[in-house]
Amino acid sequence: MTTRTPLVDAVVDRELIEAAAHVARTRCRGDNHTMAAAARARDGRIITAVNAYHFTGGPCAELVLIGAAAAQGAYELDTIVAVGDRDRGVVPPCGRCRQVLLDYFPSLEVIVGAAGRTRTVPIADLLPATYVWADHQIDAG
């Protein structure tokens, strides 16, 4: 695996950050929805989603976004970002989300970092000693 240098702030998809921030400001209300995510599909569309917190667990915004994208026919995502409610800014994906995002979209780019210092990194760079689920499946063919 080749490690790439993180892209400089100038090439971070600001429109994607703003889309997630807008959803966080306008749709995240109360404890059930505290995070928003936005992803750019390969065809250029922006897909957005919010988390669905429940005391028994619940999907993070990034995982809800995967389902929302599929429901809209977007099966290839290029870049994703998550933003917290109450103007918390960009929040990196949790460990579970990192693994799921890597398994579904191994070439996905993720926007991370604090305001003014955001950068875009490959999803694989967010997981040390990466495990890719698909690499360990028995070939059905």
C-alpha positions as CSV (number, residue, x, y, z in Angstrom):
1,M,0.0,0.0,0.0
2,T,1.4,3.4,-1.0
3,T,0.8,6.2,1.5
4,R,0.0,9.5,-0.3
5,T,0.7,12.9,1.1
6,P,-2.5,14.6,2.3
7,L,-3.8,17.1,-0.1
8,V,-3.3,20.8,0.8
9,D,-6.3,22.8,2.2
10,A,-6.8,24.5,-1.2
11,V,-8.1,21.3,-2.8
12,V,-10.5,20.3,0.0
13,D,-14.1,20.1,-1.3
14,R,-15.5,23.1,0.5
15,E,-18.9,22.7,-1.2
16,L,-19.1,19.2,0.5
17,I,-18.2,20.6,3.9
18,E,-20.8,23.4,3.5
19,A,-23.5,20.8,2.4
20,A,-22.9,18.8,5.6
21,A,-22.7,21.9,7.8
22,H,-26.0,23.1,6.3
23,V,-27.7,19.8,7.1
24,A,-26.2,19.8,10.6
25,R,-27.6,23.3,11.2
26,T,-31.0,22.7,9.8
27,R,-31.8,19.1,10.4
28,C,-29.9,18.0,13.5
29,R,-32.2,18.8,16.4
30,G,-32.0,17.1,19.8
31,D,-30.1,14.0,20.8
32,N,-31.5,11.7,18.0
33,H,-29.6,13.6,15.2
34,T,-26.3,15.2,16.2
35,M,-24.1,14.5,13.1
36,A,-24.5,15.2,9.4
37,A,-22.5,13.7,6.5
38,A,-22.2,14.6,2.9
39,A,-20.5,12.7,0.1
40,R,-19.7,13.5,-3.5
41,A,-20.8,10.7,-5.8
42,R,-18.7,9.8,-8.8
43,D,-21.3,11.6,-11.1
44,G,-20.8,14.8,-9.1
45,R,-24.0,14.7,-7.0
46,I,-23.9,15.5,-3.3
47,I,-25.7,13.1,-1.1
48,T,-26.4,14.1,2.5
49,A,-27.6,12.2,5.7
50,V,-27.9,12.5,9.4
51,N,-27.2,9.9,12.1
52,A,-30.0,8.1,13.9
53,Y,-29.0,7.8,17.5
54,H,-30.9,5.5,19.8
55,F,-29.9,4.3,23.2
56,T,-29.6,0.7,21.8
57,G,-27.1,2.0,19.2
58,G,-27.8,3.4,15.9
59,P,-26.1,4.2,12.6
60,C,-23.7,7.1,12.3
61,A,-24.3,9.7,9.6
62,E,-21.7,8.2,7.4
63,L,-23.5,4.8,7.5
64,V,-26.9,6.3,6.9
65,L,-25.3,8.2,3.9
66,I,-24.3,4.9,2.3
67,G,-27.9,3.7,2.3
68,A,-29.2,7.1,1.1
69,A,-26.7,7.1,-1.7
70,A,-27.7,3.6,-2.8
71,A,-31.4,4.5,-2.6
72,Q,-30.5,7.4,-5.1
73,G,-28.5,5.1,-7.4
74,A,-25.1,6.4,-6.3
75,Y,-23.0,3.3,-5.8
76,E,-19.6,5.0,-6.2
77,L,-18.6,7.8,-3.8
78,D,-15.4,9.8,-4.2
79,T,-15.2,12.0,-1.0
80,I,-17.0,12.1,2.3
81,V,-17.2,14.5,5.3
82,A,-19.0,14.5,8.6
83,V,-19.9,17.6,10.5
84,G,-21.2,17.9,14.1
85,D,-24.3,19.9,15.1
86,R,-23.9,23.1,17.2
87,D,-21.1,24.3,14.9
88,R,-18.7,21.6,16.0
89,G,-17.2,21.5,12.5
90,V,-15.6,18.6,10.7
91,V,-15.5,15.3,12.8
92,P,-13.5,12.3,11.6
93,P,-15.3,9.0,11.2
94,C,-15.4,6.6,14.1
95,G,-13.6,3.2,13.9
96,R,-16.6,1.3,12.8
97,C,-17.4,3.8,10.0
98,R,-13.8,3.8,8.9
99,Q,-13.9,0.0,8.4
100,V,-17.3,0.1,6.6
101,L,-16.3,3.0,4.4
102,L,-13.1,1.2,3.4
103,D,-15.0,-2.0,2.7
104,Y,-17.6,-0.3,0.5
105,F,-15.4,2.3,-1.1
106,P,-11.6,1.4,-0.9
107,S,-10.6,4.5,-2.9
108,L,-12.7,6.9,-0.9
109,E,-11.2,10.2,0.2
110,V,-12.2,11.6,3.6
111,I,-12.1,15.2,4.7
112,V,-10.7,15.5,8.2
113,G,-9.2,18.3,10.4
114,A,-10.2,21.4,12.2
115,A,-11.5,24.6,10.5
116,G,-8.8,26.2,8.4
117,R,-6.6,23.1,8.6
118,T,-8.9,20.6,6.8
119,R,-7.3,18.1,4.5
120,T,-8.3,15.2,2.4
121,V,-6.9,11.7,3.1
122,P,-7.5,8.3,1.6
123,I,-9.8,6.1,3.8
124,A,-7.0,3.5,4.1
125,D,-4.7,6.1,5.7
126,L,-7.2,6.4,8.6
127,L,-6.9,2.7,9.5
128,P,-3.4,1.4,10.5
129,A,-2.7,-2.2,9.4
130,T,-5.8,-2.1,7.2
131,Y,-8.1,-5.1,7.0
132,V,-10.3,-5.2,3.9
133,W,-13.3,-7.5,4.4
134,A,-13.6,-8.3,0.6
135,D,-10.0,-9.5,0.5
136,H,-10.9,-12.4,2.9
137,Q,-14.0,-13.7,1.2
138,I,-14.1,-17.0,-0.6
139,D,-14.4,-16.5,-4.3
140,A,-17.8,-17.8,-5.4
141,G,-16.7,-18.2,-9.0
